[in-house]
């Protein structure tokens, strides 16, 4: 049984994540306010958790299913000790994508998924990532600077000499390792490490233990990544708060690439939340600061086009996607950041815009062709876009096809614990007719019930 010797910001946050509860729902389970939970999980807070609240946290943890306790232990970095109840490891299933014409990597990585509605633990395999999604090693060069390789990355050791250069290189390598781990296993075990590293970087900067500007660039990079991890968990408060911190650090640094990077993150968060104006405004800031010859401007313009769709401005949206293609084509092919930006990436987001604008059949065609063209390395992204494809099928009145697409998305979401991937699945689950006799719909509903994937 899991035991906590001290309830602090890390252990409270880990419990909420192990339970897969939002801050608001977690607060309700404990009988406290959302503000109280935010105070408890703030690493800079000096507020001590009261004894009665600690008792409630103990009860919530110890009364949880074994799978929740196992997930909590993993998040906290606990090893299963003698005499403790261990969770049996099942034979992992294989995540199969039915996209025609795409080669599937046979080198599979078992990934703990989630507990079923009966409290059992299962696992799903994902193809080992051969590239780093989103930023990656190349982005590291443009945002942070200095040599770094993404190949064969392992956990970064503590620097031996602890010279200024050692500290900077240590946190560069540590960041790359954590990004790789997030891509393979999800953000659960990465987020606490990222936040701890940020605190350490801040202390090093206060002590002037390394170059101040290099450490500030690292803070921007880590802060933007932490914002993304919260975004992937659909923790909007956390995502926006960390994006704002990273923005302030970027402005203090007065580095155009850093400012553009964080502005793009804010624009994507706004898109995910349905805030069209916020997406357009943040994208405009990113375009303004985008270094010439890079892909920053193209990516920012793409999210602005999505934002225009959210504002129901179809003309500006279409023009924006066309402009994004032009900027992507004009960018230096050797530019360090934004290697993920290709025709399929732009097409996927234009398909999303068509769905928002009430054109589901056009969206279906764009989604299917773009997903088929995607690299198999982007397993989590493919799951997200299959979920959106499912919503497009549902909007077009084809519930069976929606169920088939969303079942694939659900498997990916469970394997990576990505609430961003699972959100479309949850929406579709609520819209499905439980009395349908269609076998695809019944298979989808049965799977969501088995895994307790509900809104």
C-alpha positions as CSV (number, residue, x, y, z in Angstrom):
1,X,0.0,0.0,0.0
2,X,1.2,3.5,-0.8
3,X,2.3,5.6,2.2
4,X,3.1,9.3,2.2
5,X,5.3,10.5,5.0
6,X,4.8,14.2,4.1
7,X,2.1,15.8,2.0
8,X,3.6,18.7,0.0
9,X,3.2,20.2,-3.4
10,X,4.8,17.3,-5.2
11,X,2.8,14.5,-3.4
12,X,-0.6,16.4,-3.6
13,X,0.0,17.1,-7.3
14,X,1.0,13.4,-7.9
15,X,-2.2,12.2,-6.2
16,X,-4.4,14.4,-8.3
17,X,-2.7,13.2,-11.5
18,X,-2.8,9.5,-10.4
19,X,-6.6,9.9,-10.0
20,X,-6.8,11.7,-13.4
21,X,-8.8,14.5,-11.7
22,X,-8.8,18.1,-12.7
23,X,-8.0,20.6,-10.0
24,X,-11.7,21.4,-9.5
25,X,-12.8,17.8,-9.2
26,X,-9.9,16.9,-6.9
27,X,-10.9,19.8,-4.6
28,X,-14.4,18.5,-4.5
29,X,-13.3,15.0,-3.6
30,X,-11.4,16.5,-0.6
31,X,-14.1,19.0,0.4
32,X,-11.9,22.0,-0.1
33,X,-11.8,24.9,-2.6
34,X,-10.0,24.9,-5.9
35,X,-7.9,27.9,-4.6
36,X,-6.8,25.7,-1.6
37,X,-5.6,22.9,-3.9
38,X,-3.7,25.5,-6.1
39,X,-2.0,26.8,-3.0
40,X,-1.0,23.3,-1.9
41,X,0.5,22.4,-5.3
42,X,2.4,25.7,-5.7
43,X,6.1,24.8,-5.1
44,X,6.7,28.4,-3.8
45,X,3.8,28.4,-1.3
46,X,4.7,28.5,2.4
47,X,1.3,27.4,3.5
48,X,1.3,24.2,5.6
49,X,-1.4,21.6,4.9
50,X,-3.6,21.2,8.0
51,X,-3.7,18.0,9.9
52,X,-7.4,17.3,9.0
53,X,-6.6,17.9,5.3
54,X,-3.6,15.6,5.5
55,X,-5.9,12.9,7.0
56,X,-8.3,13.3,4.1
57,X,-5.4,13.0,1.6
58,X,-4.3,9.8,3.4
59,X,-7.8,8.4,3.1
60,X,-8.2,9.3,-0.5
61,X,-4.9,7.6,-1.4
62,X,-5.3,4.5,0.6
63,X,-8.9,3.9,-0.5
64,X,-8.0,4.2,-4.2
65,X,-7.6,1.1,-6.5
66,X,-4.2,-0.5,-6.8
67,X,-3.7,0.9,-10.2
68,X,-4.1,4.5,-8.8
69,X,-1.6,3.7,-6.0
70,X,0.8,2.2,-8.5
71,X,0.5,5.3,-10.7
72,X,1.0,7.5,-7.7
73,X,4.1,5.6,-6.7
74,X,5.5,5.9,-10.2
75,X,4.9,9.7,-10.3
76,X,6.6,10.0,-6.9
77,X,9.5,7.8,-8.0
78,X,8.8,5.2,-5.3
79,X,10.1,1.6,-5.8
80,X,7.9,-1.3,-4.7
81,X,9.4,-2.5,-1.5
82,X,9.2,-5.8,0.4
83,X,5.9,-6.5,1.8
84,X,4.1,-4.0,-0.4
85,X,1.3,-5.1,-2.7
86,X,2.6,-5.2,-6.3
87,X,0.5,-4.8,-9.3
88,X,0.7,-7.7,-11.7
89,X,2.1,-6.9,-15.1
90,X,-0.1,-8.1,-17.9
91,X,0.9,-9.1,-21.3
92,X,0.9,-5.8,-23.2
93,X,-1.4,-5.4,-26.2
94,X,-0.1,-3.7,-29.3
95,X,-1.3,-0.4,-30.5
96,X,-2.2,-0.9,-34.2
97,X,-2.9,1.9,-36.6
98,X,-5.1,1.1,-39.6
99,X,-3.9,3.9,-41.8
100,X,-3.2,2.3,-45.2
101,X,0.2,2.7,-46.8
102,X,2.1,3.7,-43.6
103,X,5.0,1.5,-42.4
104,X,4.7,0.6,-38.7
105,X,7.7,0.4,-36.5
106,X,8.0,-3.2,-35.1
107,X,10.2,-2.0,-32.2
108,X,7.5,-1.6,-29.6
109,X,7.8,0.0,-26.2
110,X,5.4,-1.2,-23.4
111,X,3.7,1.8,-21.8
112,X,1.5,1.6,-18.7
113,X,-2.0,2.8,-19.8
114,X,-4.7,3.2,-17.2
115,X,-6.9,1.3,-14.8
116,X,-10.1,-0.3,-16.1
117,X,-13.5,0.4,-14.6
118,X,-12.9,-2.8,-12.5
119,X,-9.7,-1.4,-11.1
120,X,-7.4,-3.6,-13.2
121,X,-4.2,-2.4,-14.9
122,X,-3.4,-3.0,-18.5
123,X,-0.7,-1.9,-20.9
124,X,-0.5,-0.8,-24.5
125,X,2.6,-0.7,-26.7
126,X,3.7,2.3,-28.7
127,X,6.3,2.5,-31.5
128,X,9.6,3.8,-30.1
129,X,10.0,7.4,-31.1
130,X,12.8,8.0,-33.5
131,X,12.4,11.8,-33.4
132,X,11.4,14.3,-30.7
133,X,8.0,15.8,-31.3
134,X,7.5,19.5,-31.4
135,X,10.8,21.1,-30.3
136,X,13.4,18.4,-30.2
137,X,17.2,18.6,-30.4
138,X,17.3,21.0,-33.4
139,X,15.1,23.4,-31.7
140,X,17.4,23.3,-28.8
141,X,20.2,24.9,-30.9
142,X,18.1,27.9,-32.0
143,X,16.4,28.6,-28.6
144,X,19.2,27.7,-26.2
145,X,22.3,27.4,-28.3
146,X,25.3,25.0,-28.0
147,X,25.9,21.5,-29.1
148,X,23.4,18.8,-28.2
149,X,22.4,15.5,-29.8
150,X,19.1,13.7,-29.5
151,X,20.6,10.4,-30.4
152,X,20.7,7.6,-27.8
153,X,19.8,10.0,-24.9
154,X,19.8,8.6,-21.4
155,X,19.1,10.2,-18.1
156,X,21.6,13.1,-17.7
157,X,24.2,12.5,-14.9
158,X,25.1,15.1,-12.4
159,X,27.9,17.2,-13.8
160,X,31.2,16.2,-12.2
161,X,33.2,19.4,-12.3
162,X,30.2,21.7,-11.9
163,X,31.8,24.4,-13.9
164,X,29.4,27.0,-15.5
165,X,29.5,25.0,-18.8
166,X,28.8,21.8,-17.0
167,X,25.7,23.1,-15.4
168,X,24.3,24.4,-18.7
169,X,25.1,21.2,-20.6
170,X,23.6,19.1,-17.8
171,X,20.2,20.9,-18.0
172,X,20.3,20.8,-21.8
173,X,20.8,17.1,-21.8
174,X,18.3,16.6,-18.9
175,X,15.6,18.5,-20.9
176,X,16.2,16.4,-24.0
177,X,15.8,13.2,-21.9
178,X,12.6,14.4,-20.4
179,X,11.1,15.4,-23.7
180,X,11.9,11.9,-25.0
181,X,10.3,10.3,-22.0
182,X,7.2,12.4,-22.4
183,X,6.9,11.3,-26.0
184,X,7.2,7.6,-25.0
185,X,5.4,7.4,-21.7
186,X,3.3,10.6,-21.3
187,X,3.8,13.6,-19.1
188,X,3.0,12.0,-15.7
189,X,6.6,11.3,-14.6
190,X,8.1,14.2,-16.5
191,X,6.2,17.2,-15.1
192,X,7.6,17.0,-11.5
193,X,11.1,16.6,-12.8
194,X,10.7,19.6,-15.1
195,X,9.4,21.8,-12.3
196,X,12.2,20.7,-10.0
197,X,14.8,21.4,-12.7
198,X,13.3,24.9,-13.2
199,X,13.7,25.6,-9.5
200,X,17.3,24.4,-9.6
201,X,18.1,26.6,-12.6
202,X,16.6,29.6,-10.8
203,X,18.8,28.9,-7.8
204,X,21.9,28.6,-10.0
205,X,21.1,31.9,-11.6
206,X,20.6,33.6,-8.2
207,X,24.1,32.3,-7.2
208,X,25.6,33.3,-10.6
209,X,26.9,29.7,-10.9
210,X,26.8,29.9,-14.7
211,X,26.2,32.4,-17.5
212,X,23.1,34.3,-16.7
213,X,21.7,34.5,-20.2
214,X,22.3,30.8,-20.9
215,X,20.4,30.0,-17.7
216,X,17.6,32.4,-18.6
217,X,17.3,30.7,-22.0
218,X,17.0,27.3,-20.2
219,X,14.2,28.7,-18.0
220,X,12.3,29.8,-21.2
221,X,12.8,26.4,-22.7
222,X,11.8,24.5,-19.6
223,X,8.9,26.9,-18.8
224,X,7.5,26.5,-22.3
225,X,7.8,22.7,-22.0
226,X,6.0,22.7,-18.6
227,X,3.3,24.8,-20.2
228,X,2.9,22.1,-22.9
229,X,2.7,19.3,-20.3
230,X,-0.1,21.0,-18.5
231,X,-1.8,21.7,-21.9
232,X,-1.6,18.0,-22.8
233,X,-3.3,17.2,-19.5
234,X,-5.9,19.9,-20.2
235,X,-4.9,21.8,-17.1
236,X,-5.5,25.2,-18.5
237,X,-4.6,27.1,-15.4
238,X,-1.2,25.5,-15.2
239,X,-0.6,25.8,-19.0
240,X,-1.4,29.5,-19.0
241,X,0.5,30.2,-15.8
242,X,3.7,28.6,-17.1
243,X,3.4,30.2,-20.5
244,X,3.1,33.6,-18.8
245,X,6.2,32.9,-16.7
246,X,8.1,31.8,-19.8
247,X,7.0,34.9,-21.6
248,X,8.3,37.1,-18.8
249,X,11.7,35.3,-18.9
250,X,11.8,35.7,-22.7
251,X,11.1,39.4,-22.5
252,X,13.7,39.9,-19.8
253,X,16.2,38.1,-22.1
254,X,15.0,40.1,-25.1
255,X,15.5,37.2,-27.4
256,X,13.2,37.2,-30.5
257,X,13.3,33.4,-30.9
258,X,12.3,32.8,-27.3
259,X,9.5,35.4,-27.4
260,X,8.2,33.9,-30.6
261,X,8.4,30.3,-29.2
262,X,6.4,31.1,-26.1
263,X,3.9,33.2,-28.1
264,X,3.2,30.2,-30.3
265,X,2.6,28.1,-27.2
266,X,0.1,30.6,-26.0
267,X,-1.6,30.7,-29.4
268,X,-2.0,26.9,-29.4
269,X,-3.4,26.9,-25.9
270,X,-5.9,29.4,-26.9
271,X,-6.9,27.3,-30.0
272,X,-7.3,24.2,-27.8
273,X,-9.6,26.2,-25.5
274,X,-11.7,27.7,-28.3
275,X,-10.4,31.2,-27.8
276,X,-10.1,32.5,-31.3
277,X,-9.2,36.1,-30.5
278,X,-6.5,35.0,-28.0
279,X,-5.1,32.6,-30.6
280,X,-4.9,35.4,-33.2
281,X,-3.4,37.9,-30.8
282,X,-0.7,35.6,-29.5
283,X,0.1,34.4,-33.1
284,X,0.6,38.0,-34.1
285,X,3.1,38.6,-31.4
286,X,5.0,35.4,-32.5
287,X,5.1,36.6,-36.1
288,X,6.4,40.0,-35.1
289,X,9.4,38.5,-33.3
290,X,10.0,35.5,-35.6
291,X,13.6,35.5,-36.7
292,X,14.0,35.7,-40.5
293,X,14.5,32.5,-42.3
294,X,13.0,30.4,-39.5
295,X,9.7,28.5,-39.4
296,X,8.4,30.5,-36.4
297,X,6.4,32.8,-38.6
298,X,4.8,29.9,-40.5
299,X,3.8,28.0,-37.4
300,X,2.4,31.1,-35.8
301,X,0.4,32.0,-38.9
302,X,-1.1,28.5,-39.0
303,X,-2.4,28.9,-35.4
304,X,-3.8,32.3,-36.3
305,X,-5.7,30.7,-39.2
306,X,-7.2,28.2,-36.7
307,X,-8.1,31.1,-34.5
308,X,-9.9,32.9,-37.4
309,X,-11.9,29.7,-37.9
310,X,-12.9,29.8,-34.2
311,X,-14.1,33.4,-34.8
312,X,-16.1,32.0,-37.8
313,X,-14.1,34.1,-40.2
314,X,-13.7,31.5,-43.0
315,X,-12.0,33.9,-45.5
316,X,-9.3,35.0,-43.1
317,X,-8.8,31.4,-42.0
318,X,-8.3,30.2,-45.6
319,X,-5.9,33.0,-46.3
320,X,-4.0,32.2,-43.2
321,X,-3.4,28.6,-44.1
322,X,-2.3,29.7,-47.6
323,X,0.1,32.2,-46.1
324,X,1.4,29.5,-43.7
325,X,2.3,27.3,-46.7
326,X,4.1,30.2,-48.4
327,X,6.1,31.0,-45.3
328,X,7.0,27.3,-44.7
329,X,8.2,27.0,-48.3
330,X,10.3,30.1,-48.0
331,X,11.9,29.1,-44.7
332,X,15.5,27.9,-44.7
333,X,15.3,24.1,-45.1
334,X,18.1,23.8,-42.6
335,X,16.4,26.0,-40.0
336,X,16.8,24.4,-36.6
337,X,13.3,24.8,-35.2
338,X,10.0,23.5,-36.5
339,X,11.0,20.3,-38.4
340,X,7.5,19.0,-37.6
341,X,6.1,21.6,-40.0
342,X,5.2,19.9,-43.3
343,X,2.3,19.7,-45.7
344,X,0.5,17.1,-43.5
345,X,0.8,19.3,-40.4
346,X,-0.8,22.3,-42.2
347,X,-3.5,20.1,-43.8
348,X,-4.4,18.6,-40.4
349,X,-5.0,22.0,-38.9
350,X,-6.9,23.2,-41.9
351,X,-9.1,20.1,-41.5
352,X,-9.6,21.1,-37.9
353,X,-10.7,24.6,-39.1
354,X,-13.1,23.1,-41.6
355,X,-14.7,21.0,-38.8
356,X,-15.0,24.2,-36.6
357,X,-16.6,26.0,-39.6
358,X,-19.3,23.3,-40.0
359,X,-17.8,21.5,-43.0
360,X,-17.4,18.0,-41.7
361,X,-17.2,16.2,-45.1
362,X,-14.4,18.5,-46.2
363,X,-12.7,17.9,-42.8
364,X,-13.0,14.1,-43.2
365,X,-11.2,14.2,-46.6
366,X,-8.4,16.4,-45.3
367,X,-8.0,14.5,-42.1
368,X,-7.8,11.1,-43.8
369,X,-5.2,12.2,-46.4
370,X,-3.1,14.1,-43.9
371,X,-3.1,11.3,-41.3
372,X,-2.0,8.8,-44.1
373,X,0.9,11.1,-45.0
374,X,2.1,11.5,-41.4
375,X,5.3,9.9,-40.2
376,X,4.6,6.9,-38.0
377,X,6.9,8.4,-35.4
378,X,4.2,10.8,-34.3
379,X,2.0,8.3,-32.4
380,X,0.4,10.7,-30.0
381,X,-0.3,13.2,-32.7
382,X,-1.9,10.6,-34.9
383,X,-4.2,9.6,-32.0
384,X,-5.2,13.2,-31.5
385,X,-6.1,13.7,-35.1
386,X,-8.0,10.4,-35.3
387,X,-10.1,11.7,-32.4
388,X,-10.9,14.8,-34.4
389,X,-11.6,12.7,-37.4
390,X,-14.1,10.8,-35.3
391,X,-15.8,14.1,-34.4
392,X,-16.0,15.0,-38.1
393,X,-17.6,11.6,-39.0
394,X,-20.1,12.1,-36.2
395,X,-20.9,15.6,-37.5
396,X,-21.5,14.1,-40.9
397,X,-23.9,11.6,-39.5
398,X,-21.6,8.5,-39.8
399,X,-21.6,7.2,-36.2
400,X,-20.0,3.8,-37.0
401,X,-17.0,5.4,-38.8
402,X,-16.8,7.9,-35.9
403,X,-16.6,5.0,-33.5
404,X,-13.9,3.2,-35.4
405,X,-11.7,6.3,-35.6
406,X,-12.2,7.2,-32.0
407,X,-11.4,3.7,-30.8
408,X,-7.9,4.1,-32.2
409,X,-7.6,7.5,-30.6
410,X,-8.7,6.1,-27.3
411,X,-5.9,3.5,-27.3
412,X,-3.3,6.2,-27.9
413,X,-4.7,8.5,-25.3
414,X,-4.7,5.7,-22.7
415,X,-1.1,4.7,-23.6
416,X,0.2,8.2,-23.2
417,X,-2.2,9.4,-20.6
418,X,-2.9,12.4,-22.8
419,X,-6.1,14.1,-21.9
420,X,-5.7,16.2,-25.0
421,X,-6.0,13.0,-27.1
422,X,-8.9,11.6,-24.9
423,X,-11.0,14.8,-25.0
424,X,-12.5,14.2,-28.4
425,X,-13.1,10.6,-27.4
426,X,-15.0,11.7,-24.3
427,X,-17.1,14.1,-26.3
428,X,-18.0,11.4,-28.8
429,X,-18.8,9.0,-26.0
430,X,-21.5,11.3,-24.6
431,X,-23.0,11.8,-28.1
432,X,-23.3,8.1,-29.0
433,X,-26.6,6.3,-28.8
434,X,-26.2,3.6,-26.1
435,X,-29.0,1.6,-27.6
436,X,-27.4,1.3,-31.0
437,X,-27.0,-2.3,-32.3
438,X,-24.2,-1.3,-34.7
439,X,-21.2,-3.5,-33.9
440,X,-18.6,-0.7,-34.3
441,X,-20.6,1.6,-32.0
442,X,-21.0,-1.2,-29.4
443,X,-17.3,-2.0,-29.5
444,X,-16.5,1.7,-28.9
445,X,-19.0,2.1,-26.1
446,X,-17.8,-1.2,-24.5
447,X,-14.2,0.0,-24.6
448,X,-14.9,3.4,-23.1
449,X,-16.9,1.7,-20.3
450,X,-14.1,-0.8,-19.7
451,X,-11.5,2.0,-19.5
452,X,-13.9,4.5,-17.8
453,X,-13.2,7.0,-20.5
454,X,-16.1,9.5,-20.0
455,X,-16.5,13.2,-19.9
